[in-house]
Amino acid sequence: MLVLLPPSEGKAPAGRGAPLKPESLSLPGLGDARATVLEELAALCAGDEAKAQEVLGLSDGLRGEVAKNAALRTAGTRPAGELYTGVLYDALDLASLDAEARRRAHRALLVFSGLWGAVRIGDRIPPYRCSMGVKLPGLGGLGAFWRGPMAEVLPEAAGDGLVLDLRSAAYASAWRPKGEVAGRTATVRVLHSRLVDGVEKRSVVSHFNKATKGRIVRGLLASGAVPRSPGELVEVLRGLGYVVEAEPPRAGRTWALDVVVTEIH
């Protein structure tokens, strides 16, 4: 099973570990593309601060992120699983999993990134600010930039098992499973169901959507279940107490699963 996750804007401070070692990162086939993005981002942030702030879409309160990007090569690093601190990762709470579940997490989780393309949670990286929606002056939109490298590397990383895609739209644009890989890929949408004047209303709530996805991944890792297909995933999630609605797609399409919840927490 391969689980595709978005990163988070929130990140822990730089660690005390050694600076970035690009050759140590997983998916070495992305190495050249990573070096290109890193060079462009560092050069942008070492120059005109106001321009870098505009390109990265940073508010004045986040102006300090520009200097951090300029120093990426020398900053301390943390494992990616410790670096990302957003809602999904708080709900996933990797640190509190038992040893076997953490080993499963290291094998299964792949975090997409505008800067790194994709990394495993054990890969040591420095804090950075560069979303997949950024358009770097010398490269253009990063979603489009990563499509070629990802198309070469991700099918092999996906292996022959289930791909659970929990990415947001911007990160999904960097790689869309095709062919037989698509047929064993499941995307998840979390819907909040409530009664309004006796009529059921369903809606997507962003914060809650992320938290529920984090809990879903945690439940899968903690259970030890290894579903090999979207159909098996539906049954596992139902066994974990989730209400899941799904219909098999046409050949060559990904499965779309709706997880329906009645409480937001």
C-alpha positions in Angstrom: 0.0 0.0 0.0 1.2 3.5 -0.9 -0.5 6.5 0.7 -0.1 9.8 -1.0 -0.3 12.8 1.4 -0.1 16.6 0.9 2.4 18.5 3.0 1.4 21.2 5.5 2.2 24.9 5.5 2.9 24.5 9.2 6.4 23.1 9.9 8.5 22.5 13.0 11.7 24.6 13.4 14.9 23.5 11.9 16.4 20.5 13.6 19.9 20.1 15.0 20.8 17.5 12.5 23.2 17.8 9.7 22.3 20.0 6.7 20.4 18.6 3.7 22.0 15.7 1.9 20.1 15.5 -1.3 21.6 12.1 -2.3 20.1 10.6 0.9 16.5 11.3 -0.1 14.1 8.6 -1.2 13.1 8.4 -4.9 16.5 9.3 -6.3 15.1 9.5 -9.8 13.7 12.9 -8.7 17.2 14.1 -7.8 17.9 16.3 -10.8 14.5 18.0 -10.6 14.9 18.6 -6.9 18.2 20.3 -7.5 16.7 22.5 -10.2 13.8 23.7 -7.9 16.1 24.2 -5.0 18.5 26.3 -7.0 15.7 28.4 -8.4 14.0 28.9 -5.0 17.2 29.7 -3.1 18.3 32.2 -5.8 14.9 33.9 -5.7 14.9 34.2 -1.9 18.6 35.4 -1.8 17.7 38.3 -4.1 14.8 40.8 -3.9 12.9 40.0 -0.7 9.7 41.7 -1.8 9.7 39.9 -5.2 10.2 36.5 -3.4 7.4 37.3 -1.0 5.1 38.0 -3.9 6.0 34.9 -5.8 5.6 32.7 -2.8 2.3 34.3 -1.8 3.5 35.2 1.7 1.8 37.7 4.0 4.0 40.4 5.7 3.8 38.2 8.8 5.6 35.4 7.0 8.3 37.6 5.4 10.9 35.7 7.5 10.2 32.5 5.4 12.1 34.2 2.5 15.4 34.1 4.5 14.8 30.5 5.6 14.4 29.5 1.9 17.7 31.3 1.0 19.5 29.2 3.7 18.0 25.8 2.8 21.4 24.2 2.0 22.8 25.0 5.5 19.8 24.8 7.7 19.3 21.9 10.1 17.0 19.0 9.1 14.3 16.9 10.6 12.6 13.7 9.3 9.7 14.8 7.2 7.3 12.9 9.5 8.4 15.3 12.3 8.7 18.4 10.1 5.1 18.7 9.0 2.8 19.9 11.8 -0.5 20.7 10.1 -4.0 19.4 10.9 -3.7 16.1 9.0 -0.3 15.4 10.7 -1.6 16.3 14.2 -4.4 13.8 13.7 -2.1 11.2 12.3 0.3 11.7 15.3 3.1 9.4 14.0 5.1 9.8 17.2 2.5 8.0 19.3 2.2 4.9 17.1 3.8 1.7 18.2 7.0 0.6 16.6 5.4 -1.8 14.1 2.9 0.8 13.0 5.7 3.4 12.5 7.6 0.9 10.4 4.5 0.5 8.2 4.3 4.3 8.0 7.9 4.5 6.8 7.1 2.0 4.0 3.7 3.3 3.0 3.6 7.1 3.4 4.7 9.5 0.6 4.4 13.2 1.1 4.2 15.5 -2.0 6.0 18.8 -2.0 6.5 21.8 -4.3 10.2 21.8 -3.5 11.1 18.1 -3.2 8.5 16.5 -5.4 7.8 13.7 -3.0 9.6 12.4 0.1 9.2 9.5 2.6 8.6 10.4 6.2 12.1 9.3 7.2 13.8 11.7 4.7 15.6 14.5 6.5 14.7 17.9 5.1 14.9 21.5 6.4 11.8 23.7 6.9 10.8 25.5 3.7 8.0 27.5 2.2 7.1 26.6 -1.4 3.7 25.3 -2.3 2.9 23.3 -5.4 0.9 26.3 -6.6 3.9 28.6 -6.8 5.2 29.8 -10.2 9.0 30.2 -9.9 10.4 32.8 -12.4 12.7 30.3 -14.2 10.5 27.2 -14.1 6.8 28.3 -14.2 4.2 26.5 -12.2 5.6 23.7 -10.1 2.6 21.4 -10.6 3.4 21.3 -14.3 7.1 21.2 -13.7 6.9 18.0 -11.6 4.6 16.0 -14.0 7.5 14.7 -16.2 9.8 13.6 -13.4 6.9 12.1 -11.4 5.6 10.2 -14.4 8.9 8.4 -14.6 9.3 7.6 -10.9 5.9 7.2 -9.3 4.6 4.2 -11.2 7.5 2.1 -9.8 7.0 3.5 -6.3 3.4 2.5 -6.5 4.4 -1.1 -7.0 1.5 -3.5 -7.6 -0.7 -2.8 -4.6 -3.3 -0.2 -3.5 -2.6 3.5 -3.9 -4.5 5.6 -1.4 -4.5 9.2 -2.7 -5.3 11.8 0.0 -3.7 14.8 -1.7 -5.3 18.2 -2.2 -6.0 19.3 -5.8 -2.8 21.4 -6.2 -0.6 18.4 -5.3 -2.6 15.9 -7.2 -1.8 18.0 -10.3 1.8 16.9 -10.1 1.0 13.2 -10.8 -2.2 11.5 -11.8 -2.2 7.7 -11.8 -2.9 6.3 -15.3 -3.7 2.9 -16.8 -3.7 -0.1 -14.5 -2.3 2.0 -11.6 -5.4 4.2 -11.7 -7.6 1.1 -11.4 -6.0 0.3 -8.0 -6.0 3.9 -6.8 -8.6 5.3 -4.4 -9.2 9.0 -3.6 -11.1 9.9 -0.5 -13.6 12.7 0.1 -14.9 13.4 3.6 -18.5 14.6 3.8 -20.2 16.1 6.8 -23.8 14.9 6.9 -26.4 16.8 8.9 -30.2 17.2 9.0 -31.6 20.6 8.1 -35.4 20.8 8.4 -35.6 17.1 8.2 -33.5 17.0 4.9 -30.0 15.5 4.8 -27.4 18.1 3.7 -23.8 17.1 2.9 -20.8 19.4 2.7 -17.0 19.3 2.7 -15.3 21.1 5.6 -11.6 21.8 4.9 -10.2 21.6 8.4 -12.3 18.6 9.4 -11.5 16.9 6.1 -7.8 17.0 6.8 -8.3 15.8 10.4 -10.4 12.9 9.3 -7.9 11.8 6.6 -5.2 11.9 9.3 -7.3 9.6 11.5 -8.0 7.3 8.6 -4.3 6.8 7.9 -3.6 6.3 11.6 -6.3 3.7 11.8 -4.9 1.8 8.8 -1.4 1.9 10.2 -2.4 0.9 13.7 -4.6 -2.0 12.5 -1.9 -3.6 10.5 -4.4 -4.0 7.6 -2.9 -4.1 4.1 -5.7 -3.8 1.6 -4.5 -4.6 -1.9 -7.3 -3.0 -3.8 -9.8 -0.2 -3.4 -12.6 -2.7 -2.8 -10.6 -4.2 0.1 -9.9 -0.7 1.4 -13.7 0.0 1.6 -14.2 -3.1 3.7 -11.3 -2.3 6.0 -12.5 1.2 6.5 -16.0 0.0 7.3 -14.4 -2.5 9.8 -12.7 0.5 11.4 -16.2 2.1 11.9 -16.3 4.5 8.9 -19.4 4.9 6.7 -18.0 4.6 3.2 -19.8 5.0 -0.1 -18.2 3.8 -3.3 -18.9 2.5 -6.7 -16.4 0.8 -9.0 -15.3 3.1 -11.7 -14.9 2.5 -15.4 -11.7 0.8 -16.5 -8.7 3.1 -16.2 -10.3 5.4 -13.7 -9.5 5.8 -10.1 -12.0 4.9 -7.4 -13.7 7.8 -5.5 -14.7 7.0 -2.0 -16.9 9.1 0.1 -16.4 8.9 3.9 -19.6 10.2 5.5 -19.5 11.5 9.1 -22.1 13.1 11.3 -19.8 14.7 13.9 -17.1 17.3 13.4 -14.1 17.0 15.8 
